[in-house]
Amino acid sequence: MWSTILAGFIVRPWARWAAGVVLAALTVALFILNLRRAGERAGRAAGRLATLERDNVVQRQMLDEASRRPRNRNDLIDRLRDGEF
């Protein structure tokens, strides 16, 4: 029953034209939604990159400071007496 109704509908030229327009509109809508999703993904990736760069700078500063720390208690006492701390 549904097949005869659908077949009768598709036979008409205006129905084929309408189906083509609907398919074209659906294609454009899906393309735009995909572009939006890709843009959101790119934005999140840029945010993660900025966070990673900031974290790397902080970690490098921590490592630089750790390399300059006193090695033992005597070095600490010497630095405190010299006023370098």
PDB file as gemmi writes it, atoms N, CA and C in Angstrom:
CRYST1    1.000    1.000    1.000  90.00  90.00  90.00 P 1                      
ATOM      1  N   MET A   1       0.815  -1.178   0.000  1.00  0.00           N  
ATOM      2  CA  MET A   1       0.000   0.000   0.000  1.00  0.00           C  
ATOM      3  C   MET A   1       0.873   1.262   0.000  1.00  0.00           C  
ATOM      4  N   TRP A   2       1.860   1.299   0.927  1.00  0.00           N  
ATOM      5  CA  TRP A   2       2.732   2.468   0.983  1.00  0.00           C  
ATOM      6  C   TRP A   2       3.583   2.593  -0.267  1.00  0.00           C  
ATOM      7  N   SER A   3       3.968   1.460  -0.809  1.00  0.00           N  
ATOM      8  CA  SER A   3       4.803   1.513  -2.019  1.00  0.00           C  
ATOM      9  C   SER A   3       4.032   2.109  -3.190  1.00  0.00           C  
ATOM     10  N   THR A   4       2.742   1.804  -3.328  1.00  0.00           N  
ATOM     11  CA  THR A   4       1.963   2.374  -4.430  1.00  0.00           C  
ATOM     12  C   THR A   4       1.758   3.866  -4.229  1.00  0.00           C  
ATOM     13  N   ILE A   5       1.556   4.291  -2.967  1.00  0.00           N  
ATOM     14  CA  ILE A   5       1.407   5.728  -2.703  1.00  0.00           C  
ATOM     15  C   ILE A   5       2.712   6.449  -3.008  1.00  0.00           C  
ATOM     16  N   LEU A   6       3.839   5.875  -2.551  1.00  0.00           N  
ATOM     17  CA  LEU A   6       5.148   6.480  -2.809  1.00  0.00           C  
ATOM     18  C   LEU A   6       5.467   6.478  -4.292  1.00  0.00           C  
ATOM     19  N   ALA A   7       5.175   5.407  -4.966  1.00  0.00           N  
ATOM     20  CA  ALA A   7       5.436   5.343  -6.412  1.00  0.00           C  
ATOM     21  C   ALA A   7       4.579   6.357  -7.153  1.00  0.00           C  
ATOM     22  N   GLY A   8       3.338   6.505  -6.749  1.00  0.00           N  
ATOM     23  CA  GLY A   8       2.469   7.492  -7.377  1.00  0.00           C  
ATOM     24  C   GLY A   8       2.939   8.907  -7.100  1.00  0.00           C  
ATOM     25  N   PHE A   9       3.529   9.132  -5.950  1.00  0.00           N  
ATOM     26  CA  PHE A   9       4.035  10.456  -5.591  1.00  0.00           C  
ATOM     27  C   PHE A   9       5.302  10.801  -6.370  1.00  0.00           C  
ATOM     28  N   ILE A  10       6.200   9.835  -6.507  1.00  0.00           N  
ATOM     29  CA  ILE A  10       7.478  10.081  -7.181  1.00  0.00           C  
ATOM     30  C   ILE A  10       7.307  10.260  -8.685  1.00  0.00           C  
ATOM     31  N   VAL A  11       6.239   9.711  -9.251  1.00  0.00           N  
ATOM     32  CA  VAL A  11       6.019   9.818 -10.698  1.00  0.00           C  
ATOM     33  C   VAL A  11       5.786  11.263 -11.110  1.00  0.00           C  
ATOM     34  N   ARG A  12       5.211  12.054 -10.269  1.00  0.00           N  
ATOM     35  CA  ARG A  12       4.882  13.434 -10.625  1.00  0.00           C  
ATOM     36  C   ARG A  12       6.168  14.269 -10.698  1.00  0.00           C  
ATOM     37  N   PRO A  13       6.288  15.131 -11.696  1.00  0.00           N  
ATOM     38  CA  PRO A  13       7.507  15.945 -11.859  1.00  0.00           C  
ATOM     39  C   PRO A  13       7.720  16.927 -10.706  1.00  0.00           C  
ATOM     40  N   TRP A  14       6.673  17.543 -10.211  1.00  0.00           N  
ATOM     41  CA  TRP A  14       6.852  18.498  -9.121  1.00  0.00           C  
ATOM     42  C   TRP A  14       7.322  17.801  -7.842  1.00  0.00           C  
ATOM     43  N   ALA A  15       6.953  16.532  -7.676  1.00  0.00           N  
ATOM     44  CA  ALA A  15       7.389  15.786  -6.497  1.00  0.00           C  
ATOM     45  C   ALA A  15       8.873  15.465  -6.592  1.00  0.00           C  
ATOM     46  N   ARG A  16       9.322  15.129  -7.788  1.00  0.00           N  
ATOM     47  CA  ARG A  16      10.768  14.889  -7.956  1.00  0.00           C  
ATOM     48  C   ARG A  16      11.557  16.166  -7.726  1.00  0.00           C  
ATOM     49  N   TRP A  17      11.034  17.292  -8.207  1.00  0.00           N  
ATOM     50  CA  TRP A  17      11.702  18.576  -8.007  1.00  0.00           C  
ATOM     51  C   TRP A  17      11.757  18.902  -6.505  1.00  0.00           C  
ATOM     52  N   ALA A  18      10.634  18.679  -5.802  1.00  0.00           N  
ATOM     53  CA  ALA A  18      10.579  18.953  -4.363  1.00  0.00           C  
ATOM     54  C   ALA A  18      11.551  18.044  -3.608  1.00  0.00           C  
ATOM     55  N   ALA A  19      11.633  16.780  -4.013  1.00  0.00           N  
ATOM     56  CA  ALA A  19      12.572  15.865  -3.362  1.00  0.00           C  
ATOM     57  C   ALA A  19      14.009  16.324  -3.594  1.00  0.00           C  
ATOM     58  N   GLY A  20      14.313  16.801  -4.784  1.00  0.00           N  
ATOM     59  CA  GLY A  20      15.660  17.316  -5.068  1.00  0.00           C  
ATOM     60  C   GLY A  20      15.989  18.531  -4.221  1.00  0.00           C  
ATOM     61  N   VAL A  21      15.014  19.443  -4.087  1.00  0.00           N  
ATOM     62  CA  VAL A  21      15.235  20.644  -3.278  1.00  0.00           C  
ATOM     63  C   VAL A  21      15.441  20.261  -1.807  1.00  0.00           C  
ATOM     64  N   VAL A  22      14.629  19.330  -1.311  1.00  0.00           N  
ATOM     65  CA  VAL A  22      14.773  18.892   0.077  1.00  0.00           C  
ATOM     66  C   VAL A  22      16.133  18.243   0.295  1.00  0.00           C  
ATOM     67  N   LEU A  23      16.570  17.423  -0.614  1.00  0.00           N  
ATOM     68  CA  LEU A  23      17.891  16.782  -0.477  1.00  0.00           C  
ATOM     69  C   LEU A  23      19.018  17.806  -0.529  1.00  0.00           C  
ATOM     70  N   ALA A  24      18.887  18.795  -1.419  1.00  0.00           N  
ATOM     71  CA  ALA A  24      19.915  19.835  -1.497  1.00  0.00           C  
ATOM     72  C   ALA A  24      19.956  20.640  -0.194  1.00  0.00           C  
ATOM     73  N   ALA A  25      18.788  20.993   0.339  1.00  0.00           N  
ATOM     74  CA  ALA A  25      18.739  21.753   1.590  1.00  0.00           C  
ATOM     75  C   ALA A  25      19.316  20.936   2.738  1.00  0.00           C  
ATOM     76  N   LEU A  26      19.014  19.665   2.779  1.00  0.00           N  
ATOM     77  CA  LEU A  26      19.553  18.794   3.817  1.00  0.00           C  
ATOM     78  C   LEU A  26      21.074  18.696   3.710  1.00  0.00           C  
ATOM     79  N   THR A  27      21.571  18.602   2.490  1.00  0.00           N  
ATOM     80  CA  THR A  27      23.021  18.530   2.281  1.00  0.00           C  
ATOM     81  C   THR A  27      23.705  19.806   2.766  1.00  0.00           C  
ATOM     82  N   VAL A  28      23.144  20.959   2.431  1.00  0.00           N  
ATOM     83  CA  VAL A  28      23.730  22.233   2.854  1.00  0.00           C  
ATOM     84  C   VAL A  28      23.678  22.364   4.374  1.00  0.00           C  
ATOM     85  N   ALA A  29      22.561  21.974   4.977  1.00  0.00           N  
ATOM     86  CA  ALA A  29      22.424  22.072   6.436  1.00  0.00           C  
ATOM     87  C   ALA A  29      23.437  21.180   7.136  1.00  0.00           C  
ATOM     88  N   LEU A  30      23.609  19.954   6.654  1.00  0.00           N  
ATOM     89  CA  LEU A  30      24.588  19.061   7.270  1.00  0.00           C  
ATOM     90  C   LEU A  30      26.013  19.572   7.091  1.00  0.00           C  
ATOM     91  N   PHE A  31      26.301  20.174   5.951  1.00  0.00           N  
ATOM     92  CA  PHE A  31      27.628  20.744   5.701  1.00  0.00           C  
ATOM     93  C   PHE A  31      27.910  21.886   6.678  1.00  0.00           C  
ATOM     94  N   ILE A  32      26.930  22.749   6.885  1.00  0.00           N  
ATOM     95  CA  ILE A  32      27.112  23.871   7.806  1.00  0.00           C  
ATOM     96  C   ILE A  32      27.282  23.375   9.239  1.00  0.00           C  
ATOM     97  N   LEU A  33      26.500  22.392   9.633  1.00  0.00           N  
ATOM     98  CA  LEU A  33      26.653  21.835  10.982  1.00  0.00           C  
ATOM     99  C   LEU A  33      28.024  21.194  11.167  1.00  0.00           C  
ATOM    100  N   ASN A  34      28.519  20.550  10.129  1.00  0.00           N  
ATOM    101  CA  ASN A  34      29.848  19.942  10.201  1.00  0.00           C  
ATOM    102  C   ASN A  34      30.929  21.012  10.328  1.00  0.00           C  
ATOM    103  N   LEU A  35      30.764  22.127   9.587  1.00  0.00           N  
ATOM    104  CA  LEU A  35      31.728  23.224   9.712  1.00  0.00           C  
ATOM    105  C   LEU A  35      31.717  23.799  11.128  1.00  0.00           C  
ATOM    106  N   ARG A  36      30.543  23.934  11.695  1.00  0.00           N  
ATOM    107  CA  ARG A  36      30.433  24.458  13.055  1.00  0.00           C  
ATOM    108  C   ARG A  36      31.136  23.536  14.046  1.00  0.00           C  
ATOM    109  N   ARG A  37      30.890  22.255  13.911  1.00  0.00           N  
ATOM    110  CA  ARG A  37      31.518  21.297  14.825  1.00  0.00           C  
ATOM    111  C   ARG A  37      33.039  21.290  14.658  1.00  0.00           C  
ATOM    112  N   ALA A  38      33.496  21.401  13.426  1.00  0.00           N  
ATOM    113  CA  ALA A  38      34.944  21.444  13.189  1.00  0.00           C  
ATOM    114  C   ALA A  38      35.553  22.708  13.799  1.00  0.00           C  
ATOM    115  N   GLY A  39      34.835  23.824  13.717  1.00  0.00           N  
ATOM    116  CA  GLY A  39      35.312  25.059  14.335  1.00  0.00           C  
ATOM    117  C   GLY A  39      35.391  24.951  15.845  1.00  0.00           C  
ATOM    118  N   GLU A  40      34.390  24.316  16.446  1.00  0.00           N  
ATOM    119  CA  GLU A  40      34.431  24.119  17.899  1.00  0.00           C  
ATOM    120  C   GLU A  40      35.606  23.248  18.296  1.00  0.00           C  
ATOM    121  N   ARG A  41      35.848  22.205  17.509  1.00  0.00           N  
ATOM    122  CA  ARG A  41      36.974  21.316  17.802  1.00  0.00           C  
ATOM    123  C   ARG A  41      38.300  22.068  17.689  1.00  0.00           C  
ATOM    124  N   ALA A  42      38.415  22.911  16.660  1.00  0.00           N  
ATOM    125  CA  ALA A  42      39.648  23.682  16.486  1.00  0.00           C  
ATOM    126  C   ALA A  42      39.840  24.663  17.641  1.00  0.00           C  
ATOM    127  N   GLY A  43      38.740  25.260  18.113  1.00  0.00           N  
ATOM    128  CA  GLY A  43      38.830  26.182  19.243  1.00  0.00           C  
ATOM    129  C   GLY A  43      39.276  25.482  20.517  1.00  0.00           C  
ATOM    130  N   ARG A  44      38.745  24.289  20.753  1.00  0.00           N  
ATOM    131  CA  ARG A  44      39.171  23.536  21.937  1.00  0.00           C  
ATOM    132  C   ARG A  44      40.637  23.141  21.824  1.00  0.00           C  
ATOM    133  N   ALA A  45      41.071  22.761  20.626  1.00  0.00           N  
ATOM    134  CA  ALA A  45      42.478  22.392  20.440  1.00  0.00           C  
ATOM    135  C   ALA A  45      43.387  23.596  20.671  1.00  0.00           C  
ATOM    136  N   ALA A  46      42.971  24.771  20.224  1.00  0.00           N  
ATOM    137  CA  ALA A  46      43.773  25.983  20.455  1.00  0.00           C  
ATOM    138  C   ALA A  46      43.852  26.304  21.942  1.00  0.00           C  
ATOM    139  N   GLY A  47      42.750  26.116  22.640  1.00  0.00           N  
ATOM    140  CA  GLY A  47      42.763  26.349  24.093  1.00  0.00           C  
ATOM    141  C   GLY A  47      43.678  25.382  24.815  1.00  0.00           C  
ATOM    142  N   ARG A  48      43.637  24.113  24.404  1.00  0.00           N  
ATOM    143  CA  ARG A  48      44.534  23.123  25.023  1.00  0.00           C  
ATOM    144  C   ARG A  48      45.985  23.458  24.730  1.00  0.00           C  
ATOM    145  N   LEU A  49      46.280  23.931  23.521  1.00  0.00           N  
ATOM    146  CA  LEU A  49      47.652  24.290  23.177  1.00  0.00           C  
ATOM    147  C   LEU A  49      48.137  25.463  24.020  1.00  0.00           C  
ATOM    148  N   ALA A  50      47.284  26.467  24.208  1.00  0.00           N  
ATOM    149  CA  ALA A  50      47.670  27.624  25.024  1.00  0.00           C  
ATOM    150  C   ALA A  50      47.933  27.192  26.466  1.00  0.00           C  
ATOM    151  N   THR A  51      47.078  26.326  26.993  1.00  0.00           N  
ATOM    152  CA  THR A  51      47.269  25.836  28.359  1.00  0.00           C  
ATOM    153  C   THR A  51      48.563  25.033  28.467  1.00  0.00           C  
ATOM    154  N   LEU A  52      48.822  24.200  27.480  1.00  0.00           N  
ATOM    155  CA  LEU A  52      50.044  23.395  27.492  1.00  0.00           C  
ATOM    156  C   LEU A  52      51.284  24.272  27.428  1.00  0.00           C  
ATOM    157  N   GLU A  53      51.252  25.314  26.597  1.00  0.00           N  
ATOM    158  CA  GLU A  53      52.406  26.218  26.509  1.00  0.00           C  
ATOM    159  C   GLU A  53      52.639  26.940  27.837  1.00  0.00           C  
ATOM    160  N   ARG A  54      51.551  27.400  28.463  1.00  0.00           N  
ATOM    161  CA  ARG A  54      51.681  28.085  29.753  1.00  0.00           C  
ATOM    162  C   ARG A  54      52.241  27.148  30.813  1.00  0.00           C  
ATOM    163  N   ASP A  55      51.748  25.922  30.831  1.00  0.00           N  
ATOM    164  CA  ASP A  55      52.243  24.938  31.805  1.00  0.00           C  
ATOM    165  C   ASP A  55      53.715  24.623  31.569  1.00  0.00           C  
ATOM    166  N   ASN A  56      54.126  24.554  30.314  1.00  0.00           N  
ATOM    167  CA  ASN A  56      55.538  24.284  30.011  1.00  0.00           C  
ATOM    168  C   ASN A  56      56.430  25.430  30.480  1.00  0.00           C  
ATOM    169  N   VAL A  57      55.966  26.661  30.323  1.00  0.00           N  
ATOM    170  CA  VAL A  57      56.762  27.809  30.781  1.00  0.00           C  
ATOM    171  C   VAL A  57      56.911  27.756  32.295  1.00  0.00           C  
ATOM    172  N   VAL A  58      55.829  27.465  33.013  1.00  0.00           N  
ATOM    173  CA  VAL A  58      55.887  27.392  34.476  1.00  0.00           C  
ATOM    174  C   VAL A  58      56.805  26.257  34.913  1.00  0.00           C  
ATOM    175  N   GLN A  59      56.695  25.109  34.249  1.00  0.00           N  
ATOM    176  CA  GLN A  59      57.544  23.979  34.620  1.00  0.00           C  
ATOM    177  C   GLN A  59      59.018  24.293  34.361  1.00  0.00           C  
ATOM    178  N   ARG A  60      59.305  24.971  33.250  1.00  0.00           N  
ATOM    179  CA  ARG A  60      60.694  25.340  32.967  1.00  0.00           C  
ATOM    180  C   ARG A  60      61.226  26.302  34.028  1.00  0.00           C  
ATOM    181  N   GLN A  61      60.398  27.245  34.465  1.00  0.00           N  
ATOM    182  CA  GLN A  61      60.820  28.158  35.526  1.00  0.00           C  
ATOM    183  C   GLN A  61      61.083  27.405  36.821  1.00  0.00           C  
ATOM    184  N   MET A  62      60.242  26.454  37.125  1.00  0.00           N  
ATOM    185  CA  MET A  62      60.456  25.653  38.339  1.00  0.00           C  
ATOM    186  C   MET A  62      61.757  24.866  38.248  1.00  0.00           C  
ATOM    187  N   LEU A  63      62.042  24.293  37.083  1.00  0.00           N  
ATOM    188  CA  LEU A  63      63.285  23.539  36.925  1.00  0.00           C  
ATOM    189  C   LEU A  63      64.511  24.453  37.017  1.00  0.00           C  
ATOM    190  N   ASP A  64      64.408  25.661  36.449  1.00  0.00           N  
ATOM    191  CA  ASP A  64      65.519  26.609  36.539  1.00  0.00           C  
ATOM    192  C   ASP A  64      65.786  26.996  37.994  1.00  0.00           C  
ATOM    193  N   GLU A  65      64.714  27.248  38.735  1.00  0.00           N  
ATOM    194  CA  GLU A  65      64.884  27.599  40.142  1.00  0.00           C  
ATOM    195  C   GLU A  65      65.433  26.424  40.943  1.00  0.00           C  
ATOM    196  N   ALA A  66      64.989  25.226  40.618  1.00  0.00           N  
ATOM    197  CA  ALA A  66      65.476  24.046  41.338  1.00  0.00           C  
ATOM    198  C   ALA A  66      66.955  23.811  41.053  1.00  0.00           C  
ATOM    199  N   SER A  67      67.423  24.190  39.878  1.00  0.00           N  
ATOM    200  CA  SER A  67      68.841  23.986  39.562  1.00  0.00           C  
ATOM    201  C   SER A  67      69.729  24.950  40.351  1.00  0.00           C  
ATOM    202  N   ARG A  68      69.164  26.054  40.829  1.00  0.00           N  
ATOM    203  CA  ARG A  68      69.929  27.036  41.582  1.00  0.00           C  
ATOM    204  C   ARG A  68      69.784  26.878  43.095  1.00  0.00           C  
ATOM    205  N   ARG A  69      69.095  25.869  43.548  1.00  0.00           N  
ATOM    206  CA  ARG A  69      68.880  25.713  44.981  1.00  0.00           C  
ATOM    207  C   ARG A  69      70.171  25.261  45.675  1.00  0.00           C  
ATOM    208  N   PRO A  70      70.271  25.500  46.966  1.00  0.00           N  
ATOM    209  CA  PRO A  70      71.456  25.033  47.708  1.00  0.00           C  
ATOM    210  C   PRO A  70      71.483  23.502  47.741  1.00  0.00           C  
ATOM    211  N   ARG A  71      72.676  22.944  47.602  1.00  0.00           N  
ATOM    212  CA  ARG A  71      72.812  21.491  47.512  1.00  0.00           C  
ATOM    213  C   ARG A  71      72.749  20.798  48.877  1.00  0.00           C  
ATOM    214  N   ASN A  72      73.207  21.485  49.912  1.00  0.00           N  
ATOM    215  CA  ASN A  72      73.181  20.880  51.244  1.00  0.00           C  
ATOM    216  C   ASN A  72      73.007  21.984  52.286  1.00  0.00           C  
ATOM    217  N   ARG A  73      73.036  21.597  53.537  1.00  0.00           N  
ATOM    218  CA  ARG A  73      72.801  22.562  54.609  1.00  0.00           C  
ATOM    219  C   ARG A  73      73.898  23.620  54.673  1.00  0.00           C  
ATOM    220  N   ASN A  74      75.125  23.208  54.409  1.00  0.00           N  
ATOM    221  CA  ASN A  74      76.229  24.173  54.463  1.00  0.00           C  
ATOM    222  C   ASN A  74      76.068  25.248  53.383  1.00  0.00           C  
ATOM    223  N   ASP A  75      75.670  24.832  52.189  1.00  0.00           N  
ATOM    224  CA  ASP A  75      75.430  25.815  51.123  1.00  0.00           C  
ATOM    225  C   ASP A  75      74.289  26.760  51.503  1.00  0.00           C  
ATOM    226  N   LEU A  76      73.280  26.217  52.135  1.00  0.00           N  
ATOM    227  CA  LEU A  76      72.157  27.044  52.573  1.00  0.00           C  
ATOM    228  C   LEU A  76      72.612  28.075  53.606  1.00  0.00           C  
ATOM    229  N   ILE A  77      73.402  27.625  54.557  1.00  0.00           N  
ATOM    230  CA  ILE A  77      73.896  28.540  55.600  1.00  0.00           C  
ATOM    231  C   ILE A  77      74.774  29.616  54.982  1.00  0.00           C  
ATOM    232  N   ASP A  78      75.649  29.235  54.037  1.00  0.00           N  
ATOM    233  CA  ASP A  78      76.504  30.217  53.376  1.00  0.00           C  
ATOM    234  C   ASP A  78      75.687  31.256  52.614  1.00  0.00           C  
ATOM    235  N   ARG A  79      74.646  30.794  51.928  1.00  0.00           N  
ATOM    236  CA  ARG A  79      73.809  31.731  51.178  1.00  0.00           C  
ATOM    237  C   ARG A  79      73.049  32.665  52.106  1.00  0.00           C  
ATOM    238  N   LEU A  80      72.603  32.129  53.247  1.00  0.00           N  
ATOM    239  CA  LEU A  80      71.891  32.978  54.199  1.00  0.00           C  
ATOM    240  C   LEU A  80      72.835  34.021  54.806  1.00  0.00           C  
ATOM    241  N   ARG A  81      74.064  33.614  55.080  1.00  0.00           N  
ATOM    242  CA  ARG A  81      75.033  34.560  55.659  1.00  0.00           C  
ATOM    243  C   ARG A  81      75.439  35.631  54.645  1.00  0.00           C  
ATOM    244  N   ASP A  82      75.516  35.255  53.381  1.00  0.00           N  
ATOM    245  CA  ASP A  82      75.885  36.226  52.350  1.00  0.00           C  
ATOM    246  C   ASP A  82      74.697  37.134  51.953  1.00  0.00           C  
ATOM    247  N   GLY A  83      73.518  36.786  52.379  1.00  0.00           N  
ATOM    248  CA  GLY A  83      72.335  37.583  52.050  1.00  0.00           C  
ATOM    249  C   GLY A  83      71.831  37.349  50.624  1.00  0.00           C  
ATOM    250  N   GLU A  84      72.143  36.217  50.050  1.00  0.00           N  
ATOM    251  CA  GLU A  84      71.733  35.941  48.672  1.00  0.00           C  
ATOM    252  C   GLU A  84      70.326  35.371  48.584  1.00  0.00           C  
ATOM    253  N   PHE A  85      69.745  34.985  49.696  1.00  0.00           N  
ATOM    254  CA  PHE A  85      68.436  34.363  49.649  1.00  0.00           C  
ATOM    255  C   PHE A  85      67.360  35.388  49.509  1.00  0.00           C  
TER     256      PHE A  85                                                      
END                                                                             
